[in-house]
Amino acid sequence: MTDYIFILGRDYELSMLELIAYMEKNQLKFYIKSFSEQAAVISVDEAFDPKSAMASFGGVVKIGVMTKTLENVYEGTENKISYAISFYGKNNKVFIEEQAKKAFKKQKLKAFYKKPKRENALMPTEVLNKSLLDEGVEILSYNNLLAKTVAVFDPLEHERRDEEMPCKDYLKTISIRLAKILINLSQAKRLLLDPFCGNGVILQEALLQGINVIGVDIDAKSAESANKNLEYVENKYGTKAEYTVLQGDSKQLTKFVTGPDGMATEPYLGPYLKSLPSFEEANKTMRELEGLYFKTLAEAKQVVGGKIAMIVPRFQTRQRKDVVMNFDKMIKKLEFKAWQPMKQLPMPVMYSHGRVLREIWVLENALINPFDS
């Protein structure tokens, strides 16, 4: 087992759930030593590949392999390097900076310290420059625990994918970051279903992870756009996984979908809101959405062989009173259970984006819950 420090994204509870789902999906032995709003310390078996994992994570910012000494954090051959230290939690900064200087001096290295431009920055500019990790070194210090950064999130790659996609509709597009999180939460390995695929962002990210996908959208233009985007991904990145996109009704999945071992989706969340609705308006919309969600889940229960990761809206109103879906009652009626691997992690997890708040649920067929015993 190797100890790692995982620097978490802004929605740390969601990041932790994604980490657990990823480890379980890949059948990795792991033990969570501690976690906070900033980071998690986790022991993982030797099969874990940080760089491969980072490519699929949406809620993890950095991964560092822990070390007790700084004397061997640089393993290259150059004698002139740059290095950075990022601090998270409570640290003895002066002591750690001095330890780094002594360690590099002992290695007879000319090491130039590049301080982060922001204190406690989750993604310092220096670290996002890949050359620092390739040619120099970054040290993580989390509550005085030390690690060498071995993988970092690359937002520039996400931006490039967003910009280069041939078909865009930002009113129907989920972020790449959230798409990756949902895919990991679904734990799909072989075939992923998105019954509200829109322009296909979830589908494209699954393809890039080598997962076959099937997308469904009731809107013909959206289905056509998703097909074009997936064709672009296939040509641009040389993906080998197979994809199918169909125009169809998510309330009738059993008619044309078979075999998915996971489902990840952001369903229709109601009409676009330019301002906060009244309580009456929001309540009317929510009650209409409940019918769509219930029928879709009833169909998904018959065709999806694994977990279902999906987004449920929560409306804020001008009266400052939230309108929520009766989702808990709905899943109990359909004999689903909310996946909750740790008592410390809530279900659902709240995700704030725009005027519509999002609840993120992970469902599995009703089985014995380990917390019931």
C-alpha positions in Angstrom: 0.0 0.0 0.0 1.2 3.5 -0.8 0.0 6.7 1.0 -1.3 9.5 -1.2 -2.6 13.0 -0.6 -5.5 14.0 -2.8 -6.2 17.7 -3.0 -10.0 18.0 -3.4 -12.1 20.4 -5.5 -14.5 23.0 -4.1 -17.3 20.4 -3.6 -15.1 18.2 -1.3 -17.9 15.8 -0.3 -18.6 15.1 -4.0 -14.9 14.7 -4.6 -14.7 12.1 -1.8 -17.6 10.1 -3.2 -16.0 10.2 -6.6 -12.7 8.9 -5.1 -14.4 6.0 -3.4 -16.4 5.1 -6.5 -13.3 5.1 -8.6 -11.4 2.9 -6.2 -14.3 0.4 -5.9 -14.9 0.4 -9.7 -11.2 -0.5 -10.4 -11.2 -3.0 -7.5 -8.4 -1.2 -5.7 -7.7 -1.9 -2.1 -7.8 1.4 -0.2 -8.0 2.8 3.3 -9.1 6.4 4.0 -6.9 7.7 6.8 -8.4 11.2 7.0 -10.1 13.8 4.9 -11.2 17.5 5.2 -12.6 20.2 3.0 -9.2 20.5 1.4 -7.6 17.1 1.1 -7.8 13.4 1.8 -5.0 11.0 2.9 -5.6 7.6 1.5 -3.6 4.4 1.3 -4.0 2.6 -2.0 -2.6 -0.6 -3.3 0.3 -0.7 -5.8 -2.0 -1.1 -8.8 -3.2 2.5 -8.5 -1.9 4.8 -11.4 -2.2 8.4 -10.3 -1.8 9.9 -13.8 -4.4 7.6 -15.3 -6.8 8.3 -12.4 -6.3 12.1 -12.8 -7.3 11.9 -16.4 -10.7 10.5 -15.4 -11.3 12.5 -12.2 -13.5 15.6 -12.2 -13.3 16.5 -8.5 -9.6 16.0 -7.7 -7.1 18.9 -8.2 -3.8 17.2 -7.4 -2.4 13.8 -6.3 0.8 13.6 -4.3 2.7 10.5 -3.2 3.6 10.9 0.5 7.2 11.0 1.7 8.9 11.2 5.1 11.9 13.1 3.7 12.4 15.6 1.0 15.9 14.4 0.1 14.7 12.2 -2.7 11.7 14.1 -4.1 13.6 15.1 -7.2 14.6 12.0 -9.2 15.8 13.6 -12.5 19.3 14.2 -13.8 19.5 18.0 -14.1 21.5 19.9 -11.6 19.5 23.1 -12.0 15.7 22.9 -11.2 12.7 24.9 -10.2 10.4 23.8 -7.4 7.3 24.9 -5.6 5.6 24.2 -2.3 1.8 24.3 -1.9 0.4 24.4 1.6 -3.0 23.1 2.7 -4.3 23.1 6.2 -2.1 24.1 9.1 1.6 23.9 8.4 5.0 25.0 9.8 5.8 26.8 6.6 9.2 28.2 7.6 10.4 24.9 8.8 9.2 23.0 5.7 10.8 25.6 3.3 14.1 25.3 5.2 13.9 21.5 5.0 13.4 21.7 1.2 16.4 24.0 0.9 18.6 21.7 2.9 17.4 18.6 1.0 18.2 20.1 -2.4 21.5 21.5 -1.1 22.4 18.0 0.1 21.7 16.7 -3.4 24.0 19.4 -4.8 21.1 20.9 -6.8 20.7 24.5 -7.8 17.1 24.7 -6.8 15.0 27.9 -7.4 11.9 28.3 -5.3 8.8 29.5 -7.2 6.3 30.7 -4.6 2.6 30.3 -5.5 1.0 33.5 -6.6 -1.9 33.0 -4.2 -1.8 31.7 -0.6 -3.3 28.2 -0.3 -4.1 28.3 -4.0 -5.7 25.0 -5.1 -4.1 25.4 -8.6 -1.0 27.7 -8.5 0.0 28.9 -11.9 3.4 27.3 -11.6 2.0 23.9 -10.9 -0.3 24.0 -13.9 2.7 24.5 -16.1 3.4 20.8 -16.9 7.1 21.5 -17.3 7.5 22.1 -13.5 6.4 18.5 -12.9 8.4 17.1 -15.8 11.6 19.0 -15.2 11.4 20.1 -11.6 9.3 19.2 -8.6 6.3 20.4 -6.5 5.9 19.6 -2.9 2.6 19.3 -1.1 2.3 20.0 2.5 -1.0 19.2 4.2 -1.1 19.6 8.0 2.7 19.1 7.9 2.4 15.8 6.0 4.6 15.9 2.9 4.1 14.6 -0.6 5.5 14.9 -4.0 3.0 16.0 -6.6 2.7 13.3 -9.3 -0.5 14.4 -11.2 -2.4 17.6 -11.6 -5.8 18.6 -13.0 -5.4 20.3 -16.4 -8.2 22.9 -17.0 -6.7 24.0 -20.2 -7.4 20.6 -21.8 -11.0 21.0 -20.7 -11.2 24.4 -22.3 -9.8 23.1 -25.5 -12.3 20.3 -25.7 -15.2 22.8 -25.0 -13.9 25.2 -27.7 -13.2 22.6 -30.4 -16.5 20.7 -30.2 -18.3 21.2 -33.5 -21.8 21.5 -31.9 -22.4 23.7 -28.9 -25.5 24.7 -27.0 -24.5 26.0 -23.6 -28.1 25.9 -22.3 -28.0 22.1 -22.8 -24.4 21.4 -21.9 -23.0 20.0 -18.6 -19.5 20.9 -17.6 -16.7 18.4 -18.4 -15.8 18.3 -14.7 -19.3 17.4 -13.6 -19.6 14.9 -16.4 -16.5 13.0 -15.2 -17.7 12.9 -11.7 -21.1 11.4 -12.7 -19.3 8.8 -14.9 -17.1 7.8 -11.9 -20.1 7.7 -9.6 -22.0 5.4 -12.0 -19.1 3.0 -11.9 -19.9 1.9 -15.4 -17.2 -0.3 -17.0 -18.6 -1.7 -20.1 -21.6 0.4 -21.3 -22.9 3.7 -20.0 -26.3 5.1 -20.6 -27.2 8.8 -20.7 -31.0 9.1 -21.3 -30.9 12.9 -21.5 -27.6 13.2 -23.5 -28.0 16.7 -25.0 -24.9 17.5 -26.9 -23.1 14.4 -25.6 -20.6 15.7 -23.0 -21.1 12.8 -20.6 -20.9 10.4 -23.6 -17.7 12.0 -24.9 -15.9 11.8 -21.5 -16.9 8.2 -21.1 -15.5 7.4 -24.6 -12.2 9.0 -23.6 -12.2 6.5 -20.7 -12.7 3.6 -23.0 -16.3 3.0 -22.0 -19.0 2.2 -24.7 -21.9 4.6 -24.5 -25.5 4.9 -25.6 -27.2 8.3 -25.5 -30.9 9.1 -25.8 -32.5 12.5 -26.3 -36.0 13.4 -27.2 -34.9 16.4 -29.2 -33.7 15.4 -32.7 -31.3 18.3 -33.1 -29.6 17.4 -29.8 -29.2 13.8 -30.8 -27.7 14.9 -34.1 -25.3 17.3 -32.4 -24.3 14.5 -30.0 -23.5 12.2 -32.9 -21.4 14.9 -34.5 -19.5 15.6 -31.3 -18.8 12.0 -30.7 -17.6 11.5 -34.2 -15.2 14.4 -33.7 -13.9 12.9 -30.4 -13.3 9.5 -32.2 -11.3 11.2 -35.0 -9.5 13.7 -32.8 -8.5 11.3 -29.9 -8.6 7.9 -31.7 -11.1 6.5 -29.2 -11.9 2.8 -29.7 -15.1 2.5 -27.6 -18.4 2.3 -29.5 -21.2 4.8 -29.3 -24.9 5.0 -30.3 -27.1 8.0 -30.0 -30.8 7.8 -30.5 -33.7 10.2 -30.7 -36.2 8.8 -28.2 -38.2 9.3 -25.1 -36.5 8.5 -21.8 -39.8 7.4 -20.4 -39.7 4.5 -22.8 -36.2 3.2 -22.4 -37.2 -0.5 -22.3 -38.2 -0.2 -26.0 -34.7 0.5 -27.3 -32.0 0.2 -24.6 -30.4 -3.0 -23.4 -27.3 -3.9 -21.4 -25.9 -0.7 -19.7 -24.0 -1.4 -16.5 -24.3 2.2 -15.4 -26.2 5.4 -16.0 -25.0 9.0 -15.6 -27.2 11.9 -16.6 -28.4 15.4 -16.0 -32.1 15.3 -17.0 -34.2 18.2 -18.0 -34.2 20.7 -15.1 -37.1 22.8 -16.2 -37.2 26.0 -18.3 -34.2 28.3 -18.4 -34.5 30.9 -15.6 -33.4 34.5 -16.2 -34.3 35.3 -12.6 -35.6 33.6 -9.5 -39.1 32.3 -9.9 -41.9 32.7 -7.4 -42.6 29.9 -5.1 -45.8 29.1 -7.0 -44.0 29.0 -10.4 -41.2 26.8 -9.0 -43.6 24.4 -7.3 -45.7 24.0 -10.5 -42.5 23.2 -12.5 -41.2 20.8 -9.9 -44.4 18.8 -9.8 -44.3 18.4 -13.6 -40.7 17.3 -13.4 -41.5 14.6 -10.8 -43.6 12.7 -13.4 -40.7 12.8 -15.9 -38.1 11.6 -13.3 -40.4 8.9 -11.9 -41.2 7.3 -15.3 -37.5 7.6 -16.4 -36.3 5.8 -13.3 -39.0 3.2 -13.5 -37.7 2.4 -17.0 -34.0 2.6 -16.0 -34.6 0.1 -13.2 -35.4 -2.5 -15.8 -32.5 -1.8 -18.2 -29.5 -0.6 -16.1 -27.5 -3.3 -14.4 -25.5 -1.0 -12.1 -25.5 2.3 -10.3 -27.4 5.4 -11.5 -25.8 8.8 -11.0 -28.1 11.6 -11.7 -28.9 15.2 -11.0 -32.1 16.5 -9.4 -33.0 20.2 -9.4 -33.8 22.3 -6.3 -35.3 25.7 -7.0 -34.5 28.8 -5.1 -37.4 31.3 -5.1 -38.0 35.0 -4.7 -39.6 34.2 -1.3 -36.3 32.6 -0.2 -37.9 29.2 0.2 -36.5 26.3 -1.7 -38.7 24.0 -3.7 -37.5 20.4 -3.7 -38.5 17.2 -5.5 -40.0 14.4 -3.5 -37.1 12.3 -4.7 -36.5 10.3 -1.6 -40.1 9.1 -1.6 -39.9 8.4 -5.3 -36.8 6.1 -5.1 -38.3 4.2 -2.1 -41.4 3.5 -4.1 -39.2 2.2 -7.0 -37.1 0.1 -4.6 -33.9 2.0 -5.1 -31.5 3.0 -2.3 -29.2 5.9 -2.2 -25.6 4.7 -2.3 -23.8 6.0 0.8 -20.4 4.4 1.3 -19.6 6.5 4.4 -21.9 7.9 7.1 -19.8 11.1 7.0 -20.7 11.8 3.4 -24.3 13.0 2.8 -26.6 11.8 0.1 -27.7 13.7 -1.8 -24.7 16.0 -2.3 -25.5 19.6 -3.1 -23.8 21.2 -6.1 -24.3 24.9 -6.7 -24.3 26.2 -10.2 -26.4 29.0 -11.6 -29.9 29.8 -10.4 -30.9 26.1 -10.2 -29.3 24.2 -7.3 -28.4 20.6 -8.1 -28.8 17.6 -5.9 -26.5 14.7 -7.0 -27.9 11.3 -6.2 -26.3 7.8 -6.7 -28.8 5.0 -6.7 -28.6 1.3 -6.6 -31.2 -1.5 -6.4 -32.4 -1.9 -2.9 -30.1 -4.2 -1.0 -29.0 -4.6 2.5 -27.5 -1.4 3.7 -24.3 -1.9 5.7 -25.3 0.9 8.0 -28.6 -0.8 8.9 -26.9 -3.5 10.9 
